[in-house]
Amino acid sequence: MFVKKLVPAAMAIALLAGCVSTSQEATKNAETVGGRISSTYGNASGKVASSGTGPLLGAFIGGAAIQPSDAAAAETAAKRAYAAPVGDKIGWTNPATGHYGSLTTTREGYNNAGQYCREFHQTVTTKSQTELAYGTACKQADGTWKIVANS
């Protein structure tokens, strides 16, 4: 199952791993952003490829640096990345926060279950740091994407 796909909006939260804040406001913001990402990559009912892990990722990985407008920019890039050829770098920027990132599909193929999957890497840069993450996402029967591996 060495296949690939890019679902960066959810990964955008994971990339900000070093920006942890303990404030309740930061945690609430992270949960909001994570939930928004989850519903965006699922469907209108909130059925999500990542089984609702967006809020958890946001809460545990430092929502202080992540703003809803960052998630929106990353979501837009993710949608473009679904159709981008392997190797194309899809960038995003948020002028309101100064944060930016990029998504690159590195390989694609089918897993043992016959699902179309893509491996990707993504960078997210905040005012204080740049983070890099890798992952694999597979397209589900209902058209949503599920992250099946990330680091």
C-alpha positions in Angstrom: 0.0 0.0 0.0 2.8 2.4 -0.9 0.4 4.8 -2.6 -0.4 8.5 -2.2 -2.9 11.3 -1.9 -2.9 14.7 -0.6 -5.4 15.8 2.0 -3.5 18.7 3.4 -6.0 20.7 5.2 -6.2 18.1 7.9 -2.4 17.8 7.7 -2.0 21.5 8.0 -3.0 21.2 11.6 -0.6 18.3 12.1 2.2 20.4 10.7 2.0 23.0 13.4 3.1 20.5 16.0 5.4 22.8 17.8 3.0 25.7 18.4 1.4 24.3 21.5 -0.6 26.6 23.8 -2.3 25.7 27.0 -4.9 28.5 26.9 -8.6 27.4 26.7 -9.2 30.0 23.9 -6.4 28.4 21.8 -7.8 24.9 22.4 -11.3 26.0 21.4 -9.9 27.7 18.3 -8.1 24.5 17.4 -11.2 22.4 17.8 -13.2 24.7 15.7 -10.6 24.7 12.9 -10.1 20.9 13.2 -13.9 20.4 13.0 -14.2 22.6 10.0 -11.5 20.7 8.2 -13.2 17.4 9.1 -16.5 18.5 7.7 -14.9 19.9 4.6 -13.2 16.6 3.7 -16.2 14.5 4.6 -19.6 15.6 3.5 -22.4 17.9 4.6 -23.4 15.6 7.4 -20.0 15.8 8.9 -19.1 12.2 7.9 -15.4 12.5 7.6 -12.7 10.5 6.1 -10.6 10.8 9.2 -13.4 9.7 11.5 -13.6 13.1 13.2 -9.9 13.3 14.2 -9.7 16.9 12.9 -10.8 18.4 16.3 -8.4 16.2 18.2 -5.4 17.1 16.0 -6.2 20.8 16.3 -6.6 20.6 20.1 -3.5 18.6 20.7 -1.2 20.1 18.1 -1.3 23.8 18.9 -4.4 25.6 17.7 -2.9 28.9 18.9 -1.0 29.4 15.6 -3.9 28.0 13.5 -6.6 30.4 12.5 -9.8 29.5 10.6 -8.6 31.6 7.7 -5.5 29.5 7.6 -7.6 26.4 7.3 -9.7 27.9 4.6 -6.6 28.7 2.5 -5.3 25.2 3.1 -8.7 23.7 2.1 -8.6 25.6 -1.2 -5.1 24.3 -1.9 -6.2 20.8 -1.0 -9.0 20.8 -3.5 -6.6 21.9 -6.2 -4.1 19.3 -5.2 -6.6 16.5 -5.7 -6.4 17.2 -9.5 -2.8 18.2 -9.7 -0.2 15.9 -11.4 2.2 14.0 -9.2 5.1 16.3 -8.3 3.3 19.6 -8.7 3.7 21.9 -5.7 0.4 23.6 -4.7 0.9 26.6 -2.5 -1.3 28.6 -0.3 -0.9 31.8 1.7 -3.0 33.7 4.2 -2.2 37.4 4.0 -4.2 38.0 7.2 -1.9 35.9 9.4 1.3 35.7 7.2 1.1 31.9 7.4 1.7 29.9 4.2 2.3 26.4 3.1 2.5 24.0 0.2 1.3 20.5 -0.7 3.0 18.1 -3.1 1.8 14.7 -4.2 4.8 12.4 -4.4 3.3 9.1 -5.6 -0.1 7.6 -6.5 -1.5 4.2 -7.0 -3.9 1.6 -5.7 -3.8 -0.2 -2.4 -4.6 -3.9 -1.8 -8.3 -3.0 -1.4 -8.4 -1.4 -4.8 -8.7 2.2 -3.5 -7.0 5.0 -5.3 -4.4 6.5 -2.9 -1.8 9.3 -3.0 1.3 9.9 -0.8 2.1 13.6 -0.1 4.2 15.9 1.8 3.2 19.3 3.1 4.8 22.3 4.7 3.2 24.9 6.8 5.0 28.1 7.9 3.8 30.3 10.8 5.5 33.3 12.2 7.7 31.2 14.4 8.5 28.0 12.5 8.1 25.7 9.5 6.8 22.2 9.9 6.9 19.3 7.4 4.5 16.3 7.4 4.1 13.3 5.2 1.0 11.2 4.7 -1.0 8.8 2.6 -4.7 9.3 1.8 -7.1 7.1 0.0 -10.3 7.9 -1.9 -13.3 6.2 -0.3 -16.3 4.7 -2.2 -18.4 7.8 -1.3 -15.8 10.2 -2.9 -14.3 11.4 0.4 -10.6 11.0 1.2 -9.3 9.2 4.3 -5.9 9.8 5.7 -4.5 6.3 6.3 -1.0 7.2 7.4 0.8 10.3 8.5 3.9 11.5 10.2 
